Amino acid sequence: MREQTALTPTEGDALILVDLQRDFLPGGSLAVAEGDRVIPVLNHYIERFQAHDLPIFATRDWHPANHCSFQAQGGPWPPHCIQHSEGASWAPGLALPAAARIISKADSPAQDAYSGFQQTDLAHQLRQRGCKRLLIGGLATDYCVLNTVLDALKEGFEVLLLTDGIRAVNVQPDDGARAIERMQTAGARPIELTDLNNATP
């Protein structure tokens, strides 16, 4: 059972939005079922963080056209999130503020990266800002969210998993549930928007 809590975003917190890009939404080349439903929820988290003037980071797949994860190169996925393409652009309706820090990953042909920390300076930027606790949501639960959360914990950050702001690919039907269990076992704490709404602003 999810632990009920009440919290207010505060100094030392950062919001990490994972791969909220068109190709991962319904109609995209690598669509996550109901992926579009996380956008209004995550917009509320964005609003809260903006109200407290706290840092917001957004990771994105930023693949070259010949990326190793694509099926034509022997990878598991159809082409998606190709640099400067419409599919790589942010989800429609995402209220990403101009001040948000953009973290591009898997941007060279021979290297894939499911984690926002892999071959990026995300950990360095977070430490520069004095961040200790990360609220993480986005797409997809069983791939890039999972790996970003696990790497955040390995880097020594506290992680709050935004369970109402994630959706899974579910190549196998229970992949998403297993990913959530794995993140919790590693130390991530699940929360929902109501936990913030119930807190004193």
Secondary structure as the mmCIF struct_conf table of DSSP 4:
data_model
#
loop_
_struct_conf.conf_type_id
_struct_conf.id
_struct_conf.beg_label_comp_id
_struct_conf.beg_label_asym_id
_struct_conf.beg_label_seq_id
_struct_conf.end_label_comp_id
_struct_conf.end_label_asym_id
_struct_conf.end_label_seq_id
HELX_LH_PP_P HELX_LH_PP_P1 ARG A 2 GLN A 4
TURN_TY1_P TURN_TY1_P1 GLU A 11 GLY A 12
STRN STRN1 ASP A 13 VAL A 18
STRN STRN2 GLN A 21 GLN A 21
HELX_RH_3T_P HELX_RH_3T_P1 ARG A 22 PHE A 24
BEND BEND1 LEU A 25 LEU A 25
TURN_TY1_P TURN_TY1_P2 PRO A 26 GLY A 27
BEND BEND2 GLY A 28 GLY A 28
TURN_TY1_P TURN_TY1_P3 SER A 29 LEU A 30
HELX_LH_PP_P HELX_LH_PP_P2 ALA A 31 VAL A 32
TURN_TY1_P TURN_TY1_P4 ALA A 33 GLU A 34
HELX_RH_3T_P HELX_RH_3T_P2 GLY A 35 ARG A 37
HELX_RH_AL_P HELX_RH_AL_P1 VAL A 38 ALA A 51
TURN_TY1_P TURN_TY1_P5 HIS A 52 ASP A 53
STRN STRN3 ILE A 56 ASP A 61
STRN STRN4 HIS A 63 HIS A 63
TURN_TY1_P TURN_TY1_P6 ALA A 65 ASN A 66
TURN_TY1_P TURN_TY1_P7 CYS A 68 SER A 69
STRN STRN5 PHE A 70 PHE A 70
HELX_RH_3T_P HELX_RH_3T_P3 GLN A 71 GLN A 73
TURN_TY1_P TURN_TY1_P8 GLY A 74 GLY A 74
BEND BEND3 PRO A 76 PRO A 76
STRN STRN6 TRP A 77 TRP A 77
BEND BEND4 PRO A 79 PRO A 79
BEND BEND5 CYS A 81 CYS A 81
STRN STRN7 ILE A 82 ILE A 82
TURN_TY1_P TURN_TY1_P9 GLN A 83 HIS A 84
BEND BEND6 SER A 85 SER A 85
HELX_RH_3T_P HELX_RH_3T_P4 GLU A 86 ALA A 88
BEND BEND7 SER A 89 SER A 89
STRN STRN8 TRP A 90 TRP A 90
HELX_LH_PP_P HELX_LH_PP_P3 ALA A 91 ALA A 91
TURN_TY1_P TURN_TY1_P10 PRO A 92 GLY A 93
TURN_TY1_P TURN_TY1_P11 ALA A 98 ALA A 99
HELX_LH_PP_P HELX_LH_PP_P4 ALA A 100 ALA A 100
STRN STRN9 ARG A 101 LYS A 105
BEND BEND8 ALA A 106 ALA A 106
STRN STRN10 SER A 108 SER A 108
TURN_TY1_P TURN_TY1_P12 PRO A 109 ALA A 110
STRN STRN11 GLN A 111 GLN A 111
BEND BEND9 TYR A 114 SER A 115
TURN_TY1_P TURN_TY1_P13 GLY A 116 GLN A 119
BEND BEND10 THR A 120 ASP A 121
HELX_RH_AL_P HELX_RH_AL_P2 LEU A 122 GLN A 128
TURN_TY1_P TURN_TY1_P14 ARG A 129 GLY A 130
STRN STRN12 ARG A 133 LEU A 139
HELX_RH_PI_P HELX_RH_PI_P1 THR A 141 VAL A 145
HELX_RH_AL_P HELX_RH_AL_P3 LEU A 146 LYS A 154
TURN_TY1_P TURN_TY1_P15 GLU A 155 GLY A 156
STRN STRN13 GLU A 158 ARG A 167
BEND BEND11 VAL A 171 GLN A 172
TURN_TY1_P TURN_TY1_P16 PRO A 173 ASP A 174
HELX_RH_AL_P HELX_RH_AL_P4 ASP A 175 ALA A 186
TURN_TY1_P TURN_TY1_P17 GLY A 187 GLY A 187
STRN STRN14 ARG A 189 ILE A 191
HELX_RH_AL_P HELX_RH_AL_P5 LEU A 193 ASN A 197
TURN_TY1_P TURN_TY1_P18 ASN A 198 ASN A 198
BEND BEND12 ALA A 199 ALA A 199
#
